[in-house]
Amino acid sequence: MSIRIALAGNPNTGKTTLFNALTGNSQYVGNWPGVTVEKKGGVLKGRKDVEVTDLPGIYSLSPYTMEEVVARDYLVRERPDVILNIIDGANLERNLYLTTQLMELGIPLVAAVNMMDVVRRNGDWLDTGKLSEALGCPVVEISAVKGSNVTEAAEQAVAAASGRTAPPHRFSGAVEHALAHIEESALHNIPASQQRWYAVKLFERDGKVIEQLGLSDDAVSRIEQDITACENELEDDAESIITAGRYDWIHTITGSCFQRRNQGRLRTSDKIDRIVTNRILALPIFVLVMGLVYAVSMGGWSISVGTMATDWANDVLFAEWVPGLFDTLLCAAGIAGDSWLYGLIQDGIVAGVGAVLGFVPQMLVLFLLLCILEDVGYMARIAFIMDRIFRRFGLSGKSFIPMLVATGCGVPGIMASRTIEQDRDRRMTIMTTGFMPCGAKMPVVGLFAGALFGGSWLVAVSAYLIGMAAVIVSGVILKKFRLFAGEPAPFVMELPAYHIPHPGNVLRGTWERGWGFIRRAGTVILLSSIALWFLQGYGFTNGTFGPVEDNNNSLLAAAGSVVSWIFYPLGWKGGMAWKATVASITGLIAKENVVDTFGVLYHYTGGGDLLEDSVPLWSMVAADFSPLTAYSFMIFNLLCAPCFAAMGAIRREMNSGKWTWGAIGYMCGFAYVTAMITYQIGGLFTGEAAFSIFTVAAFVLLAGLLYLLFRPYRETAGIRLGGRSIAQT
């Protein structure tokens, strides 16, 4: 029989790092039954009989966020054999609040105090022996980043699985009296080891626990009498009484085992935060940092490592080496250069998939830099900084976290919205998160930056700023509608201390994000390339179906031309209209498909030798697109509906078909309007677009957006009592 270890702790305590150190490569990822919160599980290295589950980072076992609900349900209902509680030694008091709740569950507990190197560096003192004695459970000093004592922590957890549970702390006499009455009147059918936790939750009037227990009205009434009597005696509400009782006990035990030697003095992290979170300097520093990230990964400078690697991949690897290798293999197999199989492999698969994979170096450099910022601790500061800005536009800083995650992939970004408590804020966040340029969209930016803007890094930065502007504008507009009206959810987040990034964490995070990009190139993109090759290479000529030399006569061109008129106001005209339309449609499958589609369309040679007859993709794109139409195309594809996988995530998180289609419709409509305004009004200045009815429509739409932005805000939410509406204050 296996031993189940649950890792529990606050966010940013090193819990995931410890999990990776304990399980190594023996990890698996899935979703909790019935919800979309991701869970991680694994097998302890060297012990196949020990399972380790990494619970979501939480601050308490109160049912406020989905993470807390999931963690609580797992601990209460699944009841693992032992809990390994990861505690940040530099923030001991705050972390012990969760510990007090875990001790009430009646499950063996082992405390692992992480970041002890930070504690000592700060000049603080912690006696883990006295802490262990006070808590009544084993306490182990660890460093998850350095791997110090992680094996010992696991061994202690395994040993504690069959041992006694830690005794729960005691509240004041009045509270203990009320808890005893609750246990006697309502919990006699609950196992004795669990009665303490249920009693505390009933005292806090936890609705989910009351519903779970199915208590009678009479039992609820008796419990309410006990709670009210305690509240009257202590002159406070029940939840505050419990919170104060926990912190009183925490201060008691920390007073005997923990001492800050530099009390009142600023730590190094605090000194840095005085600059990077400064009200005036924070935003310029953020823009500078992100500009540098994109300059290194996607710019056209001497420091642009990502661009140099991508240029080599596009110009040498997938332009010469890979096609040359396949040409040699196909010739050796006796496959003629004018055969359909040769065209499928070279013009379809190699050209299409290669056009996407050529951008992998840029993506890996971008993900590497973002992972470094995350591991250093700066990403948490960005969320804090953006809360000040977002709150002015009706959004919480918590909304920025999903958007930040979405710069890697939109799917986990959308799923990260579950941290937002209020449904209206969560739904609005889901509707706007897709505006952020994810890793799959960046090849589109890279393609046009190289083809029409000289590889300028400013194009990538502008894509990020366009996404942010779309989020802010949408937040202002949507918040003024009844469905989204109300104050944004409060923002609470632990700011971890700055530390040197751990190479293992950074490389693992980079690979996980990059592998998702590469994996789709080998699956969805591959199948799409094959389909696109056929559709753009075959058609009807003089009433006969067969291969076509000019892909403007292909099945794909015919299908694209049927709907391409919709995008005429966006500047998609002439021979490029159907190509741009088809690329946008295939991008709904996976955003990488946009570049893949162009790779297939522009590299197609009608059956000739790809090595001899092909023209560089950038020059062919530049021949069809102007800088303005390129920007119109980029804006539409950056802001419109995300890929199918992200749409599925929207459906799961919204849990409503109506809201899902509403979100997708809003994104597509906003993208179309923005691209149209950009082309029509921008074209008046460049001389590219003549004044027409579409220009008038663009000005009308712009006026409409400005009206929605600046119209007076009226709070529409209220409470109905006795048939009357009472406005909230």
HUMO-V401302 format. One record per residue. N is the residue number from 1. SS is DSSP state (H for helix, E for strand, L for the rest). PHI is phi as a letter, one per 20 degrees, with the letter a starting at -180 (* if undefined). D_CENTER is the distance of its C-alpha to the mean C-alpha in Angstrom with 1 decimal. Layout:
# HUMO-V401302
N	SS	PHI	D_CENTER
N	SS	PHI	D_CENTER
This chain:
# HUMO-V401302
1	L	*	36.2
2	L	f	32.8
3	E	d	31.6
4	E	d	28.1
5	E	d	26.4
6	E	d	23.4
7	E	e	21.4
8	E	c	20.8
9	E	r	20.0
10	L	f	18.2
11	L	f	14.8
12	L	m	15.5
13	L	d	18.8
14	L	n	18.4
15	H	f	18.0
16	H	f	15.8
17	H	f	18.1
18	H	f	21.0
19	H	g	19.8
20	H	f	19.6
21	H	f	23.0
22	H	f	24.5
23	H	d	23.4
24	L	m	23.3
25	L	e	22.9
26	L	e	23.7
27	E	d	20.2
28	E	b	18.8
29	E	c	15.6
30	E	b	15.7
31	E	d	15.0
32	L	f	17.2
33	L	g	20.1
34	L	n	19.7
35	L	c	16.1
36	L	d	12.7
37	L	f	11.6
38	E	f	11.4
39	E	c	14.5
40	E	d	15.8
41	E	c	19.6
42	E	a	22.1
43	E	d	25.8
44	L	f	27.3
45	L	g	28.7
46	L	n	32.4
47	L	c	32.3
48	L	f	31.6
49	L	e	32.7
50	E	d	29.9
51	E	e	26.5
52	E	d	23.6
53	E	d	20.6
54	E	e	17.7
55	L	f	17.0
56	L	g	13.9
57	L	f	14.5
58	L	c	16.7
59	L	e	19.4
60	L	b	21.8
61	L	d	22.8
62	L	e	23.1
63	L	e	21.5
64	L	e	19.5
65	L	d	15.8
66	H	f	14.9
67	H	g	14.1
68	H	f	17.6
69	H	f	19.2
70	H	f	18.0
71	H	f	19.1
72	H	f	22.3
73	H	f	23.1
74	H	f	22.8
75	H	f	25.0
76	H	f	27.5
77	H	e	27.9
78	H	f	27.2
79	L	l	28.8
80	L	f	28.1
81	L	f	31.1
82	E	b	29.8
83	E	d	27.0
84	E	d	26.0
85	E	e	24.9
86	E	e	23.2
87	E	d	24.4
88	E	e	23.7
89	H	f	27.3
90	H	f	26.8
91	H	c	25.7
92	H	f	28.0
93	H	g	29.0
94	H	f	25.6
95	H	f	24.4
96	H	f	27.7
97	H	f	26.9
98	H	f	24.7
99	H	g	27.4
100	H	f	30.1
101	H	f	28.3
102	H	f	27.8
103	H	f	31.5
104	L	e	32.5
105	L	f	31.0
106	L	m	34.0
107	L	d	32.0
108	L	g	33.1
109	E	c	31.0
110	E	c	30.6
111	E	e	29.1
112	E	d	27.6
113	E	e	27.8
114	E	e	25.3
115	L	m	25.6
116	H	f	29.3
117	H	f	29.8
118	H	f	28.2
119	H	g	30.5
120	H	f	33.5
121	H	f	32.5
122	L	f	32.4
123	L	n	35.9
124	L	e	35.0
125	E	c	36.8
126	E	c	35.5
127	L	e	37.9
128	H	f	35.9
129	H	f	39.2
130	H	f	39.9
131	H	f	36.3
132	H	f	36.8
133	H	f	40.1
134	H	f	38.7
135	H	f	35.8
136	L	m	38.0
137	L	b	35.6
138	E	f	35.1
139	E	c	33.2
140	E	c	32.1
141	E	e	31.2
142	L	c	28.5
143	E	c	26.5
144	L	f	23.4
145	L	f	22.8
146	L	e	26.5
147	L	m	27.0
148	E	f	29.8
149	L	m	31.1
150	H	f	28.1
151	H	f	30.7
152	H	f	32.9
153	H	f	30.2
154	H	f	29.7
155	H	f	33.4
156	H	f	33.8
157	H	f	31.3
158	H	f	33.2
159	H	f	36.5
160	H	f	35.4
161	L	g	34.3
162	L	d	37.9
163	L	d	39.0
164	L	e	39.2
165	L	e	36.5
166	L	f	36.2
167	L	f	38.2
168	L	f	36.3
169	L	f	37.1
170	L	d	39.7
171	L	e	39.3
172	L	f	42.4
173	H	g	45.4
174	H	f	44.7
175	H	f	41.2
176	H	f	42.4
177	H	f	45.3
178	H	f	42.9
179	H	f	40.7
180	H	f	43.8
181	H	f	45.0
182	H	f	41.6
183	H	f	41.8
184	H	f	45.4
185	H	e	45.0
186	H	c	41.7
187	L	c	40.5
188	L	f	43.5
189	L	e	42.0
190	L	e	38.9
191	L	g	39.2
192	H	g	40.5
193	H	f	37.6
194	H	d	35.1
195	H	f	37.4
196	H	g	36.4
197	H	f	32.7
198	H	f	33.6
199	H	f	36.3
200	H	f	34.0
201	H	f	31.5
202	H	f	34.4
203	H	f	35.7
204	L	e	32.4
205	L	l	32.8
206	L	f	29.6
207	H	f	29.6
208	H	f	27.7
209	H	f	30.2
210	H	g	33.1
211	H	f	32.0
212	H	f	31.4
213	H	f	34.9
214	L	m	36.6
215	L	f	39.0
216	L	f	42.1
217	H	f	42.8
218	H	f	45.6
219	H	f	43.4
220	H	f	40.8
221	H	f	43.6
222	H	f	45.1
223	H	f	41.7
224	H	f	41.3
225	H	f	44.8
226	H	f	44.0
227	H	f	40.8
228	H	f	42.6
229	H	f	45.5
230	H	f	43.2
231	H	f	41.5
232	H	f	44.9
233	H	f	46.2
234	H	e	43.3
235	L	l	42.8
236	L	b	39.0
237	L	e	36.5
238	H	g	35.6
239	H	f	31.9
240	H	f	32.9
241	H	f	35.8
242	H	f	33.5
243	H	f	31.1
244	H	f	34.1
245	H	f	35.7
246	H	f	32.8
247	H	f	32.7
248	H	f	36.5
249	H	f	36.5
250	H	f	33.7
251	H	f	35.8
252	H	f	38.8
253	H	f	37.5
254	H	f	35.8
255	H	f	39.0
256	H	e	40.8
257	H	c	38.4
258	E	c	36.2
259	E	b	37.3
260	L	e	35.8
261	L	f	38.4
262	L	d	37.0
263	L	g	36.5
264	L	n	36.0
265	L	e	35.3
266	L	f	32.1
267	L	f	30.0
268	H	g	28.8
269	H	f	25.2
270	H	f	26.8
271	H	f	28.9
272	H	f	26.0
273	H	f	24.1
274	H	f	27.2
275	H	e	26.6
276	H	f	22.8
277	L	d	22.3
278	L	f	25.6
279	L	g	25.8
280	L	e	27.4
281	H	e	26.1
282	H	g	22.4
283	H	f	21.3
284	H	g	23.7
285	H	f	22.5
286	H	f	18.8
287	H	f	20.0
288	H	f	22.3
289	H	f	19.7
290	H	f	17.3
291	H	f	20.5
292	H	f	21.7
293	H	g	18.5
294	H	f	19.0
295	H	f	22.7
296	H	f	22.6
297	H	e	20.3
298	H	c	21.5
299	L	e	24.6
300	L	c	28.2
301	L	d	29.6
302	L	f	31.2
303	L	e	28.1
304	L	e	25.9
305	H	f	25.5
306	H	f	22.9
307	H	f	25.2
308	H	f	28.2
309	H	f	26.7
310	H	f	25.5
311	H	g	29.0
312	H	f	30.6
313	H	f	28.5
314	H	f	29.3
315	H	e	32.9
316	H	d	34.1
317	H	f	32.1
318	H	e	31.3
319	H	d	34.2
320	H	c	36.9
321	H	f	36.3
322	H	f	34.3
323	H	f	36.5
324	H	f	39.5
325	H	f	38.7
326	H	f	38.3
327	H	f	41.4
328	H	f	43.4
329	H	f	42.2
330	H	f	42.9
331	H	f	46.3
332	H	f	47.2
333	L	e	46.4
334	L	m	48.7
335	L	e	46.2
336	L	f	47.6
337	L	f	45.7
338	L	e	46.5
339	L	e	45.4
340	H	f	42.5
341	H	f	41.0
342	H	f	41.0
343	H	f	39.4
344	H	f	36.7
345	H	f	35.8
346	H	f	36.3
347	H	e	35.5
348	H	e	32.9
349	H	f	31.0
350	H	f	31.5
351	H	f	31.3
352	H	f	28.2
353	H	f	26.1
354	H	f	27.4
355	H	f	26.3
356	H	e	22.6
357	H	f	23.0
358	L	f	24.8
359	L	e	21.5
360	H	g	20.0
361	H	g	21.5
362	H	f	19.8
363	H	f	16.4
364	H	f	17.2
365	H	f	18.5
366	H	f	15.5
367	H	f	13.1
368	H	f	15.9
369	H	f	16.2
370	H	f	12.6
371	H	f	12.8
372	H	f	16.1
373	H	f	15.0
374	H	f	12.5
375	H	f	15.3
376	H	f	17.9
377	L	o	16.3
378	H	f	16.0
379	H	g	12.3
380	H	f	13.1
381	H	f	16.0
382	H	f	14.2
383	H	f	12.6
384	H	f	16.2
385	H	f	17.7
386	H	f	15.8
387	H	f	16.7
388	H	f	20.2
389	H	f	19.6
390	H	f	17.3
391	H	f	19.8
392	H	f	22.5
393	L	d	20.9
394	L	n	20.2
395	L	d	16.6
396	L	e	15.4
397	H	g	13.8
398	H	f	11.3
399	H	f	10.3
400	H	f	9.5
401	H	f	6.8
402	H	g	4.4
403	H	f	6.4
404	H	f	6.3
405	H	f	3.1
406	H	f	4.7
407	L	f	7.7
408	L	e	7.4
409	L	b	6.8
410	H	f	6.6
411	H	f	6.9
412	H	f	4.0
413	H	f	2.6
414	H	f	6.1
415	H	f	6.5
416	H	f	5.0
417	H	f	7.9
418	H	f	10.3
419	H	f	10.8
420	L	e	12.8
421	L	f	16.3
422	L	e	18.0
423	H	g	17.8
424	H	f	18.6
425	H	f	16.0
426	H	f	13.3
427	H	f	14.8
428	H	f	15.1
429	H	f	11.5
430	H	f	10.8
431	H	f	13.7
432	H	d	12.7
433	H	f	9.0
434	L	f	10.6
435	L	f	12.8
436	L	f	10.7
437	L	f	12.2
438	L	f	10.0
439	H	g	11.9
440	H	f	13.9
441	H	e	15.2
442	H	f	16.4
443	H	g	19.4
444	H	f	20.6
445	H	f	20.6
446	H	f	22.2
447	H	f	24.8
448	H	f	26.1
449	H	f	25.9
450	H	f	28.2
451	H	f	30.4
452	H	c	31.1
453	L	c	30.0
454	L	m	31.3
455	L	m	28.0
456	L	f	27.2
457	H	f	24.0
458	H	f	24.3
459	H	f	23.2
460	H	f	19.7
461	H	f	19.6
462	H	f	20.9
463	H	f	18.2
464	H	f	15.6
465	H	f	18.0
466	H	f	18.6
467	H	f	15.0
468	H	f	15.2
469	H	f	18.6
470	H	f	17.7
471	H	f	15.2
472	H	f	18.0
473	H	f	20.8
474	H	f	19.1
475	H	f	18.5
476	H	f	22.1
477	H	f	23.5
478	H	f	21.7
479	H	f	22.4
480	L	e	26.1
481	L	e	26.2
482	H	g	27.2
483	H	f	24.2
484	H	d	21.9
485	L	f	24.5
486	L	p	24.4
487	L	f	23.2
488	L	f	19.5
489	L	f	18.3
490	L	f	19.2
491	L	d	16.9
492	L	c	17.5
493	L	b	15.8
494	L	f	17.5
495	L	e	18.0
496	L	f	18.6
497	L	f	21.7
498	L	f	21.5
499	L	b	22.4
500	L	f	23.0
501	L	f	20.1
502	L	e	20.9
503	H	g	21.5
504	H	f	20.5
505	H	f	17.0
506	H	f	16.5
507	H	f	18.0
508	H	f	16.3
509	H	f	12.8
510	H	f	14.2
511	H	f	15.9
512	H	f	13.2
513	H	f	11.1
514	H	f	14.6
515	H	f	16.0
516	H	f	13.7
517	H	f	15.1
518	H	f	18.6
519	H	f	18.6
520	H	f	18.2
521	H	f	20.9
522	L	e	23.2
523	L	c	22.7
524	H	f	21.6
525	H	f	22.7
526	H	f	25.9
527	H	f	26.9
528	H	f	26.2
529	H	f	28.3
530	H	f	31.1
531	H	f	31.1
532	H	f	30.9
533	H	g	33.8
534	H	f	35.9
535	H	f	35.3
536	H	e	35.9
537	H	d	38.8
538	E	c	40.8
539	E	a	42.4
540	E	d	45.8
541	E	c	48.5
542	L	l	51.8
543	L	m	51.0
544	E	d	50.2
545	E	e	46.8
546	E	r	45.9
547	E	f	44.3
548	L	c	44.1
549	L	f	44.6
550	L	d	42.9
551	H	f	39.4
552	H	f	40.1
553	H	d	42.3
554	L	e	39.7
555	H	f	38.2
556	H	f	34.9
557	H	f	36.6
558	H	f	38.5
559	H	f	35.4
560	H	f	33.5
561	H	f	36.5
562	H	f	36.7
563	H	d	33.5
564	H	f	33.4
565	H	f	35.5
566	H	f	32.6
567	H	e	31.1
568	H	g	34.5
569	H	f	33.8
570	H	e	30.8
571	L	n	33.3
572	L	e	32.7
573	L	c	36.4
574	L	m	38.9
575	H	f	38.2
576	H	e	34.5
577	H	g	33.7
578	H	f	33.5
579	H	f	31.6
580	H	f	28.9
581	H	f	28.8
582	H	f	28.5
583	H	f	25.8
584	H	f	23.7
585	H	f	24.4
586	H	f	23.6
587	L	f	20.3
588	L	f	19.3
589	L	f	19.6
590	L	b	17.3
591	L	f	16.9
592	L	f	18.6
593	H	f	21.5
594	H	f	22.4
595	H	f	23.6
596	H	g	24.9
597	H	f	27.0
598	H	f	28.5
599	H	f	29.2
600	H	f	31.2
601	H	f	32.9
602	H	e	34.0
603	H	e	34.9
604	L	f	37.1
605	L	c	40.7
606	L	m	42.6
607	L	o	43.2
608	L	e	44.2
609	L	f	43.3
610	H	f	39.7
611	H	f	40.7
612	H	e	43.7
613	H	d	42.8
614	L	f	39.2
615	L	d	38.2
616	L	g	35.1
617	H	g	32.2
618	H	g	31.7
619	H	f	35.3
620	H	f	35.3
621	H	f	32.2
622	H	f	33.9
623	H	f	37.0
624	H	e	35.4
625	L	d	33.0
626	L	e	33.9
627	H	g	31.5
628	H	f	31.3
629	H	f	30.7
630	H	f	28.1
631	H	f	26.2
632	H	g	26.7
633	H	f	25.3
634	H	f	22.3
635	H	f	21.5
636	H	f	21.9
637	H	f	19.7
638	H	f	16.9
639	H	d	17.0
640	L	f	18.3
641	L	g	16.8
642	L	f	14.1
643	L	f	15.0
644	H	g	16.4
645	H	f	13.6
646	H	f	11.2
647	H	f	14.3
648	H	f	14.7
649	H	f	11.3
650	H	f	12.6
651	H	f	15.8
652	H	f	14.8
653	H	f	12.9
654	H	f	15.7
655	L	l	18.3
656	L	b	20.7
657	H	f	22.0
658	H	f	23.3
659	H	f	20.0
660	H	f	18.3
661	H	f	21.1
662	H	f	21.2
663	H	f	17.6
664	H	f	18.3
665	H	f	21.7
666	H	f	20.6
667	H	f	18.2
668	H	f	21.1
669	H	f	23.7
670	H	f	22.0
671	H	f	21.5
672	H	f	25.1
673	H	f	26.6
674	H	f	24.9
675	H	f	26.0
676	H	f	29.4
677	H	f	30.0
678	H	g	29.0
679	H	f	31.5
680	H	f	34.3
681	H	f	34.6
682	H	f	33.7
683	H	f	36.2
684	H	f	39.0
685	H	f	38.6
686	H	e	38.5
687	L	n	41.1
688	L	f	39.1
689	L	d	38.9
690	L	f	42.2
691	L	f	42.4
692	L	b	42.1
693	H	f	41.1
694	H	f	37.5
695	H	f	37.8
696	H	f	39.1
697	H	f	36.2
698	H	f	33.7
699	H	f	35.4
700	H	f	35.5
701	H	f	31.8
702	H	f	31.2
703	H	f	33.5
704	H	f	31.7
705	H	f	28.4
706	H	f	30.2
707	H	f	31.9
708	H	f	28.7
709	H	f	27.3
710	H	d	30.4
711	L	f	32.0
712	L	g	32.8
713	L	e	30.2
714	L	c	31.7
715	L	f	30.3
716	L	d	31.0
717	L	f	29.8
718	E	a	32.7
719	E	d	34.3
720	E	e	37.1
721	E	c	40.0
722	L	m	43.2
723	L	n	42.5
724	E	d	41.9
725	E	e	38.7
726	E	d	38.0
727	E	f	35.6
728	L	f	33.0
729	L	d	33.5
